[in-house]
Amino acid sequence: MTTGELLELKRESENSYDGNAILVLDNRVNKLGYVPAVRNKRLARKLDAGDPIITILLQVDVAARINQLHIEVFERGA
């Protein structure tokens, strides 16, 4: 993974733990993790409505206990 890489956000409305779950995928459709629940409600509504969303990888923090992705999410009109 490289800085500036485009990522995909995919809704998982059937997720039994979080009805607003949003999966983060790389361009090879590898699962990278989820948007944190404290930040996913409004974004889930936007994705469900089909609003255009662009997601870019800013940084991978490998010094953390687990690798953390820092991403930027761009929404039209936001």
Backbone as numpy.savetxt, mean C-alpha at the origin, in Angstrom:
# Nx Ny Nz CAx CAy CAz Cx Cy Cz
14.27 -4.53 -4.98 13.43 -3.36 -4.98 14.32 -2.12 -4.98
13.86 -1.13 -5.72 14.64 0.09 -5.83 13.79 1.31 -5.50
14.44 2.32 -4.97 13.76 3.58 -4.69 13.14 4.11 -5.97
11.92 4.57 -5.87 11.20 5.09 -7.04 10.36 4.05 -7.75
10.49 2.79 -7.34 9.71 1.72 -7.98 8.22 1.93 -7.71
7.42 1.73 -8.76 5.97 1.80 -8.59 5.48 0.54 -7.91
4.58 0.72 -6.97 3.96 -0.40 -6.26 2.47 -0.39 -6.54
1.83 -1.51 -6.27 0.39 -1.64 -6.48 -0.29 -1.82 -5.13
-1.44 -1.19 -4.98 -2.28 -1.39 -3.81 -3.48 -2.21 -4.22
-3.77 -3.25 -3.47 -4.89 -4.13 -3.79 -5.77 -4.30 -2.56
-7.05 -4.01 -2.75 -8.01 -4.15 -1.65 -8.24 -5.62 -1.32
-8.38 -5.89 -0.03 -8.76 -7.21 0.47 -9.97 -7.04 1.38
-11.09 -6.66 0.78 -12.29 -6.39 1.57 -12.81 -7.63 2.29
-12.41 -8.83 1.80 -12.84 -10.07 2.44 -11.91 -10.49 3.58
-10.90 -9.68 3.88 -9.96 -9.98 4.95 -10.70 -10.06 6.29
-10.60 -11.20 6.97 -11.36 -11.41 8.20 -10.84 -10.59 9.38
-9.63 -10.07 9.29 -9.07 -9.27 10.38 -9.34 -7.79 10.21
-9.47 -7.34 8.96 -9.66 -5.92 8.69 -10.40 -5.76 7.37
-11.64 -5.32 7.42 -12.45 -5.12 6.23 -11.94 -4.02 5.32
-11.00 -3.19 5.82 -10.40 -2.12 5.02 -8.98 -2.48 4.57
-8.60 -3.75 4.67 -7.23 -4.18 4.38 -6.81 -3.81 2.96
-5.55 -3.33 2.86 -4.96 -2.97 1.57 -3.59 -3.61 1.50
-3.45 -4.51 0.56 -2.20 -5.22 0.33 -1.29 -4.39 -0.55
0.00 -4.40 -0.24 1.01 -3.70 -1.06 1.78 -4.76 -1.84
1.83 -4.58 -3.18 2.49 -5.53 -4.07 3.57 -4.82 -4.88
4.65 -5.56 -5.20 5.65 -4.99 -6.10 5.24 -5.26 -7.54
6.08 -4.85 -8.49 5.70 -4.99 -9.90 5.76 -6.43 -10.40
6.24 -7.34 -9.56 6.23 -8.77 -9.89 5.12 -9.50 -9.13
4.23 -8.72 -8.52 3.07 -9.19 -7.77 3.48 -9.97 -6.52
4.65 -9.65 -5.95 5.05 -10.21 -4.66 4.38 -9.42 -3.55
3.85 -10.11 -2.56 3.23 -9.46 -1.41 4.30 -8.86 -0.52
4.21 -7.56 -0.29 5.20 -6.86 0.53 4.69 -6.56 1.93
3.38 -6.52 2.09 2.78 -6.20 3.39 1.47 -5.47 3.20
1.03 -4.82 4.26 -0.25 -4.14 4.25 -0.09 -2.68 4.67
-0.99 -1.84 4.18 -1.08 -0.47 4.68 -1.58 -0.59 6.11
-0.95 0.11 7.06 -1.38 0.01 8.46 -2.86 0.35 8.63
-3.52 -0.40 9.50 -4.96 -0.22 9.73 -5.30 1.21 10.16
-4.42 1.88 10.87 -4.70 3.25 11.31 -4.71 4.23 10.14
-4.27 3.78 8.96 -4.21 4.68 7.80 -5.01 4.19 6.59
-5.74 3.10 6.73 -6.30 2.50 5.52 -7.77 2.80 5.22
-8.51 3.33 6.16 -9.96 3.49 5.97 -10.30 4.40 4.78
-9.77 5.61 4.77 -10.07 6.56 3.69 -9.52 6.06 2.36
-8.32 5.50 2.38 -7.71 4.98 1.17 -8.50 3.80 0.61
-9.04 2.96 1.49 -9.86 1.82 1.06 -11.10 2.33 0.32
-11.72 3.39 0.83 -12.90 3.96 0.15 -12.53 4.46 -1.24
-11.36 5.10 -1.35 -10.90 5.61 -2.65 -10.67 4.47 -3.64
-10.00 3.41 -3.17 -9.75 2.26 -4.04 -11.06 1.58 -4.45
-11.99 1.45 -3.51 -13.28 0.84 -3.82 -14.06 1.64 -4.86
-13.88 2.96 -4.83 -14.58 3.83 -5.78 -13.88 3.85 -7.14
-12.71 3.21 -7.23 -11.99 3.18 -8.49 -11.16 4.43 -8.76
-10.96 5.24 -7.72 -10.16 6.45 -7.87 -8.72 6.08 -8.22
-8.07 6.85 -9.09 -6.68 6.55 -9.46 -5.73 6.79 -8.29
-4.89 5.82 -8.03 -3.91 5.89 -6.94 -2.56 5.48 -7.51
-1.53 6.26 -7.22 -0.17 5.92 -7.61 0.64 5.76 -6.33
1.39 4.68 -6.23 2.17 4.39 -5.03 3.63 4.16 -5.43
4.53 4.84 -4.74 5.95 4.79 -5.06 6.74 4.39 -3.81
7.71 3.52 -3.99 8.61 3.13 -2.90 9.63 4.24 -2.67
9.68 4.76 -1.45 10.64 5.81 -1.11 11.90 5.24 -0.49
11.74 4.23 0.37 12.89 3.71 1.10 12.53 2.36 1.70
13.53 1.49 1.84 13.40 0.25 2.59 14.33 0.36 3.78
13.77 0.30 4.98 14.56 0.40 6.20 14.91 -1.01 6.66
16.14 -1.43 6.39 16.57 -2.79 6.75 17.18 -2.83 8.15
17.36 -1.67 8.78 17.92 -1.63 10.12 16.86 -1.89 11.19
15.61 -1.80 10.82 14.52 -2.05 11.77 14.47 -3.54 12.10
13.72 -3.88 13.15 13.57 -5.28 13.55 13.07 -6.12 12.39
12.13 -5.59 11.64 11.69 -6.20 10.38 11.82 -5.13 9.31
12.04 -5.54 8.08 12.18 -4.55 7.01 10.91 -3.70 6.93
11.09 -2.40 6.92 9.97 -1.49 6.82 10.05 -0.75 5.49
8.90 -0.69 4.81 8.82 0.06 3.56 8.26 1.43 3.85
8.86 2.43 3.26 8.34 3.79 3.33 7.84 4.09 1.92
6.53 4.35 1.83 5.92 4.57 0.53 5.22 5.92 0.51
4.99 6.41 -0.69 4.21 7.63 -0.89 3.02 7.25 -1.74
1.84 7.68 -1.32 0.60 7.39 -2.04 0.05 8.70 -2.57
-0.15 8.74 -3.88 -0.68 9.94 -4.53 -2.10 9.66 -4.99
-2.99 10.57 -4.63 -4.40 10.46 -5.02 -4.77 11.68 -5.86
-5.58 11.48 -6.86 -6.04 12.61 -7.66 -6.96 13.48 -6.79
-6.72 14.77 -6.82 -7.58 15.72 -6.11 -7.37 15.72 -4.61
-6.36 15.01 -4.13 -6.13 14.98 -2.67 -5.19 16.09 -2.26
